[in-house]
């Protein structure tokens, strides 16, 4: 087995062991933010810099608070709803 295939196997195993996101978690990893329909990795960090998402550190790992993510997604949903109503 080559070093490259060993590395690929480790990455695959790591992804397989990752916990799926739950709807009402207290905090999400960046990958879980994407799973629940949030923005991608780069946009997530941009939203943190803009103060629209709150990032906390837990044991040296970055997490996005569930409350800030739900607030952001709810605000986007309301904006889309308003746009739909004006287009009718």
GITA-V749544 format. One line per field, one symbol per residue. ss: DSSP state (@ for helix, = for strand, . for the rest). burial: b if it has 9 or more other C-alpha atoms within 8 Angstrom, else e. A space follows every 50 residues. Layout:
ss: ???
burial: ???
This chain:
ss: ..@@@@@@@@@@@@@@..........==.@@@@@@.....@@@@@@@@@@ ....====..=====@@@@@@@@@@@@@@@@@@@@@..
burial: eeeeebeeeeeeeeeeeeeebeeeeeebbbebbbbeebeebeebeebbee ebbbbeeeeeebbbbbebbeebbeeeeeeeeeeeeeee
